[in-house]
Amino acid sequence: MSILTDAEADALDELLTKTTPKTNPDVQGPFIKHRDTLVVLDTFSAEYLKAKTLATKKTPAELINNMIRREMALEK
């Protein structure tokens, strides 16, 4: 990725400040393909995840991902 000059950065800033991005809620992008997935946790699990997120500065998704990968590694 090339580094912008000051003039290019100013032009880009002005463009993004003065224009509204066009979006289409009917089109699912890569980050919302599974937005219909809902997981409900019991109170204990939710409180555990909340405490771990505060202690580790990781998101709940990162923590769950790590737990699943550890469990899968143990099963091999």
C-alpha positions as CSV (number, residue, x, y, z in Angstrom):
1,M,0.0,0.0,0.0
2,S,1.4,3.3,-1.0
3,I,1.7,6.3,1.3
4,L,-0.5,9.2,0.5
5,T,0.9,12.7,0.0
6,D,-0.5,15.5,2.1
7,A,-2.5,16.7,-0.9
8,E,-3.9,13.2,-1.6
9,A,-4.8,12.7,2.1
10,D,-6.6,16.1,2.2
11,A,-8.5,15.3,-1.0
12,L,-9.5,11.9,0.4
13,D,-10.6,13.4,3.7
14,E,-12.7,16.0,1.9
15,L,-14.3,13.4,-0.3
16,L,-15.2,11.1,2.6
17,T,-16.4,14.0,4.8
18,K,-18.7,15.5,2.1
19,T,-20.2,12.3,0.7
20,T,-22.5,9.7,2.1
21,P,-21.6,6.1,1.3
22,K,-24.2,4.1,-0.6
23,T,-25.3,0.9,1.1
24,N,-27.8,-1.8,0.2
25,P,-29.2,-3.7,3.2
26,D,-30.5,-6.5,1.0
27,V,-26.9,-7.4,0.0
28,Q,-25.0,-9.4,2.6
29,G,-21.3,-8.7,2.9
30,P,-18.6,-11.0,4.3
31,F,-19.0,-9.7,7.8
32,I,-22.8,-10.2,8.1
33,K,-23.4,-13.4,6.2
34,H,-24.3,-15.2,9.5
35,R,-26.2,-12.4,11.2
36,D,-29.2,-14.6,11.6
37,T,-27.2,-16.9,14.0
38,L,-28.2,-16.3,17.6
39,V,-26.6,-18.0,20.5
40,V,-28.2,-17.7,24.0
41,L,-26.0,-18.2,27.0
42,D,-26.9,-19.1,30.5
43,T,-26.1,-16.5,33.2
44,F,-23.0,-18.3,34.4
45,S,-21.5,-18.6,30.9
46,A,-22.3,-14.9,30.1
47,E,-20.7,-13.7,33.4
48,Y,-17.6,-15.9,32.8
49,L,-17.2,-14.5,29.3
50,K,-17.7,-10.9,30.5
51,A,-15.0,-11.4,33.2
52,K,-12.6,-13.0,30.7
53,T,-13.1,-10.2,28.2
54,L,-12.3,-7.6,30.8
55,A,-9.2,-9.6,32.1
56,T,-7.8,-10.5,28.7
57,K,-8.9,-7.5,26.5
58,K,-10.2,-10.0,23.9
59,T,-13.7,-10.1,22.4
60,P,-16.2,-12.9,23.4
61,A,-15.8,-14.3,19.9
62,E,-12.0,-14.6,20.2
63,L,-12.4,-16.3,23.6
64,I,-15.0,-18.8,22.3
65,N,-12.8,-19.4,19.2
66,N,-9.8,-20.2,21.5
67,M,-11.9,-22.5,23.7
68,I,-13.1,-24.5,20.7
69,R,-9.7,-24.8,19.2
70,R,-8.2,-26.0,22.5
71,E,-11.0,-28.6,22.8
72,M,-10.5,-29.8,19.2
73,A,-6.7,-30.1,19.8
74,L,-7.3,-32.3,22.9
75,E,-9.6,-34.6,21.0
76,K,-7.0,-35.5,18.3
